Amino acid sequence: MTTRRSVLRTLAGLPLLAGATDTLVASLLADDRRLKGSMWIYLWDIVDEGYDAVMARLKDARLSSLSLATAYHAGKFLAPHNPKRKVVFLEDGTVYFAPDPKRYKRIAPRVNSLVNAGHGLKRVTAHADRAGLETRSWVVCCHNTPLGRAYPDTVVRTAFGDPLYHNLCPSNDDVRTYLRSLVSDVASQGVSTIELEALQFQGYAHGEHHEREGIALGSIPRFLLGLCFCDACRRAATRAKVDIDTVHRFTKATLEEYFQKPETMEERYPTIRSLPAGVFDEFLGWRCRVITTLIEELASQAKGVQLRPIVNFDPDWRMMVGVDVRAVAAITGGVLMPGYVRDAAALRPVLGRMQESLAGHAITVGMQVGLPESGGKPEFMDRMNLARELGITSFNFYNYGFIPLERLDWIREAMI
């Protein structure tokens, strides 16, 4: 594969250019080797530990930026090095900046109480700038339970008509308008990049409080339960000449049968690709176009700020949620891929396939540094070395508030 580095090395070796361009080529090669790392982080960690103290730690770990959760969902998190609290319950579906109300129409953001107390994205950005760090904004898009409950006509509806309140439907015009406004607002806050999580058709699973199921749900029944047949999807599919009614009938009948005899589903439909093509192919392609056009709309509102959609390395997963990774990368210039596997041997093929699919576009790889997912320092370093061997120079690390501070030393060592 021809790479920028191989071209530069070739130029350096040409007789007519040797010597005359040695300094320039050496400089370009050094820049090409430079690693960039960003730490996913929450505002409460910065507030509780002190802005300058956190920035100093990130800088000491050789990170070049931080990725601040700017629009986020609910959670109960253990915070091992937080000096004020060890368990954090989140305010669900809030933003961590002061939004401009003039930008929004029907749906407006819910503002986190920390913002009302004087904290937020702009203050973080100012402290990061002084520390020599860029600020990236981490925005969760279509996953917002409070907004779903406030606007139930905007959420995903199952084949049985049940609302999935945690899933804002990306076909819905009010949802698309809200996300355009949100990206425009965040882009005006001085960030270098907006990382877009859950910019897709969300699935059935959520992790709701006391969520219960009395039958085993494999990947295909979960997929079918998460399909959306809301009014907005029906209108959009009909305009695109997609037979959504046939998909609806198949989905409902198949799930009804599964609920009676759960063991039949895995045998008949082990993967998404085993579902009947005549029913699903056009429908799945249309869902991808819904997401692709939404990303185009968001890019038009980003005012030159770089967008990095967060996409899974599994092509079946991307098909299930409606993400055409090539089309997405063509719009944004690159993607952020969580490399959440323990062993480097497992990362090599999936990262290699992603690089092959997105040749010419940037890939940032997300790495776990917490236990048990990281597998420990040897496994983490192996994954980092493997990614660098494959030419990856941009990384995100998950997550500042979850890890013992000594894990920052792993990152510092890996970023040399």
Long-range contacts (C-beta under 8 A, 24 or more apart in sequence): 1-359, 3-391, 4-32, 5-29, 5-32, 5-391, 8-32, 32-393, 33-393, 34-393, 35-62, 35-388, 35-393, 35-394, 35-395, 35-415, 36-64, 36-65, 36-393, 36-394, 36-395, 37-61, 37-62, 37-63, 37-64, 37-65, 37-394, 37-395, 37-396, 37-397, 37-411, 37-415, 38-63, 38-64, 38-65, 38-66, 38-67, 38-134, 38-136, 38-364, 38-395, 38-396, 38-397, 39-63, 39-65, 39-66, 39-67, 39-396, 39-397, 39-399, 39-400, 39-411, 40-67, 40-69, 40-138, 40-366, 40-396, 40-397, 40-398, 40-399, 40-400, 41-66, 41-67, 41-68, 41-69, 41-399, 41-400, 41-401, 42-68, 42-69, 42-72, 42-77, 42-88, 42-399, 42-400, 42-401, 43-68, 43-69, 43-96, 43-112, 43-114, 43-119, 43-120, 43-124, 44-82, 44-88, 44-114, 44-401, 45-79, 45-82, 45-400, 45-401, 46-119, 46-124, 47-114, 47-119, 48-79, 48-82, 48-83, 48-84, 48-85, 49-81, 49-82, 49-83, 51-123, 51-124, 51-127, 52-127, 52-131, 54-400, 55-127, 55-128, 55-130, 55-131, 55-133, 56-131, 57-405, 57-408, 58-131, 58-133, 58-400, 58-408, 59-131, 59-132, 59-133, 60-408, 60-412, 61-408, 61-409, 61-411, 61-412, 61-415, 62-411, 62-412, 62-415, 62-416, 63-133, 63-397, 63-411, 63-415, 64-133, 64-134, 65-128, 65-133, 65-134, 65-135, 65-136, 65-192, 65-193, 66-124, 66-128, 66-133, 66-134, 66-135, 66-136, 66-400, 67-136, 67-137, 67-138, 67-193, 67-195, 67-396, 68-96, 68-121, 68-124, 68-135, 68-136, 68-137, 68-138, 69-96, 69-138, 69-140, 70-95, 70-96, 70-97, 70-121, 70-137, 70-138, 70-139, 70-186, 71-95, 71-96, 71-109, 71-139, 71-140, 71-141, 71-144, 71-182, 71-186, 72-96, 72-138, 72-140, 73-140, 73-143, 73-144, 73-145, 73-166, 74-145, 77-401, 77-402, 78-402, 79-401, 79-402, 80-402, 80-403, 80-404, 81-401, 81-403, 81-404, 81-405, 82-401, 88-401, 92-145, 92-146, 93-144, 93-145, 93-146, 93-147, 95-182, 96-120, 96-121, 97-121, 97-122, 97-185, 97-186, 97-189, 98-122, 99-182, 99-185, 100-185, 100-188, 103-181, 103-184, 103-185, 104-178, 104-181, 105-174, 105-177, 105-178, 105-181, 106-151, 106-174, 106-177, 106-178, 107-147, 107-151, 107-154, 107-174, 107-175, 107-177, 107-178, 108-178, 109-182, 110-146, 110-147, 121-186, 121-189, 121-191, 122-189, 122-190, 125-189, 125-190, 125-191, 129-190, 134-191, 134-192, 134-193, 135-190, 135-191, 135-192, 136-191, 136-192, 136-193, 136-194, 136-195, 136-308, 137-186, 137-189, 137-191, 137-193, 137-194, 137-195, 138-195, 138-197, 139-182, 139-183, 139-186, 139-194, 139-195, 139-196, 139-197, 140-197, 140-198, 141-168, 141-179, 141-182, 141-196, 141-197, 141-198, 141-199, 142-167, 142-168, 142-169, 142-170, 142-175, 142-179, 142-198, 142-199, 142-200, 142-201, 142-202, 143-167, 143-168, 143-197, 143-198, 143-202, 144-168, 145-206, 147-178, 153-230, 153-231, 154-232, 155-230, 156-201, 156-202, 156-226, 156-228, 156-230, 157-228, 157-229, 157-230, 158-204, 158-225, 158-226, 158-227, 158-228, 158-229, 159-224, 159-225, 159-227, 159-229, 159-248, 159-251, 159-252, 159-255, 160-252, 160-255, 161-229, 164-202, 164-204, 164-206, 164-226, 166-202, 166-206, 166-208, 167-201, 167-202, 167-203, 167-206, 167-226, 167-228, 168-202, 169-201, 169-228, 169-230, 169-232, 169-233, 170-199, 170-200, 170-201, 170-290, 170-291, 170-294, 170-322, 171-228, 171-230, 171-232, 171-233, 171-236, 171-290, 172-230, 172-232, 173-232, 176-294, 176-297, 179-294, 179-297, 179-298, 180-297, 180-298, 180-300, 180-301, 181-301, 183-298, 183-301, 183-302, 183-307, 184-301, 184-302, 184-303, 186-305, 187-301, 187-302, 187-303, 187-304, 187-305, 188-303, 191-305, 192-305, 192-306, 193-305, 193-306, 193-307, 193-308, 194-302, 194-305, 194-306, 194-307, 194-308, 195-308, 195-309, 195-310, 195-336, 195-396, 196-295, 196-298, 196-307, 196-308, 196-309, 196-310, 197-310, 198-310, 199-291, 199-294, 199-295, 199-298, 199-309, 199-310, 199-323, 200-291, 200-321, 200-322, 200-323, 201-226, 201-227, 201-228, 201-287, 201-290, 201-291, 201-320, 201-321, 201-322, 202-226, 202-321, 203-320, 203-321, 215-259, 215-262, 216-262, 218-265, 218-266, 219-271, 219-272, 219-320, 220-265, 220-266, 220-269, 220-270, 220-271, 220-272, 220-275, 221-255, 221-258, 221-262, 221-265, 223-272, 223-320, 224-251, 224-254, 224-255, 225-255, 226-320, 227-251, 236-286, 236-290, 237-283, 237-286, 240-286, 240-289, 242-282, 242-283, 242-286, 243-282, 243-283, 244-283, 246-279, 247-279, 247-280, 247-283, 250-276, 250-279, 271-316, 272-316, 272-319, 272-320, 273-316, 273-319, 284-319, 284-322, 287-322, 288-319, 288-322, 288-323, 288-324, 288-327, 289-324, 290-322, 291-321, 291-322, 291-323, 291-324, 291-328, 292-324, 292-327, 292-328, 292-331, 295-328, 295-331, 295-332, 296-331, 299-331, 299-332, 306-332, 306-333, 306-334, 307-331, 307-332, 307-333, 308-332, 308-334, 308-335, 308-336, 308-364, 309-335, 309-336, 310-335, 310-336, 310-337, 310-338, 310-366, 311-335, 311-336, 311-337, 312-337, 312-338, 313-337, 313-338, 313-339, 313-350, 313-351, 313-353, 313-354, 314-350, 315-353, 325-354, 325-357, 325-358, 326-357, 326-358, 329-358, 329-361, 330-361, 333-361, 333-362, 334-358, 334-361, 334-362, 334-363, 334-364, 335-361, 335-362, 335-363, 335-364, 336-363, 336-364, 336-365, 336-366, 336-396, 337-363, 337-364, 337-365, 337-366, 338-365, 338-366, 338-398, 339-365, 339-366, 339-367, 339-383, 339-387, 340-366, 340-368, 340-373, 341-383, 342-373, 342-374, 342-375, 342-379, 343-375, 343-379, 343-382, 343-383, 344-379, 344-382, 344-383, 344-385, 344-386, 347-383, 347-386, 347-387, 348-386, 348-390, 351-386, 351-387, 351-390, 351-392, 352-390, 355-390, 355-391, 362-394, 363-392, 363-394, 364-392, 364-394, 364-395, 364-396, 365-392, 365-394, 365-395, 365-396, 366-395, 366-396, 366-397, 366-398, 367-395, 367-396, 367-397, 367-398, 368-398, 369-397, 369-398, 369-403, 369-407, 369-410, 369-411, 370-398, 370-399, 370-402, 370-403, 370-407, 374-407, 377-410, 380-410, 380-414, 381-410, 381-413, 381-414, 384-414
